[in-house]
Each structure stands twice: as C-alpha cells, then as structure tokens.
Amino acid sequence: MSIERINPEKRWSDAVVFNDTIYYTSVPENLEADATAQTANALAAIDIILNQLGSSKDRILDATIFLADKSDFAAMNAAWDAWVSDGNAPVRCTVQAILMKPEYKVEIKIIAAR
C-alpha cells in the first residue's frame, strides 16, 4: 500500500492517508479569537479536509486536543459539543501543552477512516 501525502512541504504534509486511514492536525487561523472560536475554526478545517478526502467527522476514530491553557477546557468543549454528531464521538484526549505559536489556544490532531 502506498502512502498518500496531501500538499507535502519540506517539514510536513497537510494530511497523510495510509490504508484508508487519514491523519491530520488542525490549527486555527483566527488567532485573535477566544478558545471557543479558535476551536470552531480548527474543526471547520477538519470538515474541509475530510470532505476533500472522501470522509467526514462521523468517521473520526481518535482526536487529541491540545490546549495552551487548561482553563479553556469548557470553552473548547462548547465548540466541540456543537460540532460533534450525536452517537459518533471518537475516542478523545485533551491535554494542556505549550503550543508553537503563543496565539494558538488550541490544536487538534485526528485519525479518521476514509
């Protein structure tokens, strides 16, 4: 089986597909926004890439959410709860982490079935 790299650059690819499994990390583009809006923005990007690759949020198997500040947990969950489909929630882990841009409040890494 071959590895499909989506928009590969020197340091990363937008997404990687192997054996009909999609690997993707989403960061927000609205860096001036609060954690709820940044999470919603990152989730919208997940919808776009999954749609392009013939999948959807209902096929996400695993999600890891990185928060710069654990006090944003409820704000992140507000966006997540509005987005995730009833009965299709993936395995999920949320951790506090120092993110690579100080403006990032959230980063979301997913694994999904195609």
C-alpha positions, -999 to 999 in steps of 0.1 A, spaced: 0 0 0 12 34 -8 13 65 14 -7 95 0 7 128 12 -16 158 8 2 190 -2 36 179 11 61 205 21 96 202 35 86 198 71 50 185 69 21 175 48 -14 189 52 -26 154 57 -15 118 52 -36 88 41 -24 52 45 -46 21 42 -77 43 40 -68 60 73 -65 98 74 -40 115 97 -45 153 101 -36 181 125 -57 213 126 -46 247 139 -68 278 140 -64 306 115 -83 332 137 -55 337 161 -71 368 177 -102 349 187 -111 332 220 -108 294 226 -143 287 215 -139 305 182 -104 290 176 -118 255 183 -147 261 159 -122 273 132 -100 243 136 -130 220 135 -142 236 103 -108 230 87 -112 193 98 -145 192 80 -130 206 48 -100 182 46 -121 152 55 -146 161 28 -118 165 2 -106 131 11 -140 114 9 -146 111 46 -165 131 73 -163 140 110 -186 109 117 -157 87 106 -131 102 131 -117 74 152 -94 94 175 -89 130 185 -62 146 206 -69 182 216 -40 203 228 -50 234 249 -25 261 258 -44 269 289 -65 242 307 -89 269 319 -101 270 282 -114 234 286 -151 244 289 -148 270 260 -132 243 238 -159 218 248 -187 243 238 -174 244 202 -167 206 202 -202 197 215 -219 219 189 -198 202 162 -196 165 170 -225 144 157 -247 125 183 -236 89 185 -204 95 165 -180 109 191 -145 95 186 -121 84 213 -108 118 226 -80 130 248 -74 166 259 -40 178 272 -25 211 282 6 219 261 28 248 252 19 253 216 43 265 190 27 299 184 18 319 215 -15 330 198 -27 294 195 -52 284 221 -60 250 206 -46 224 182 -65 193 172 -50 161 159 -73 135 144 -72 100 129 -102 91 107 -114 63 84 -118 72 48 
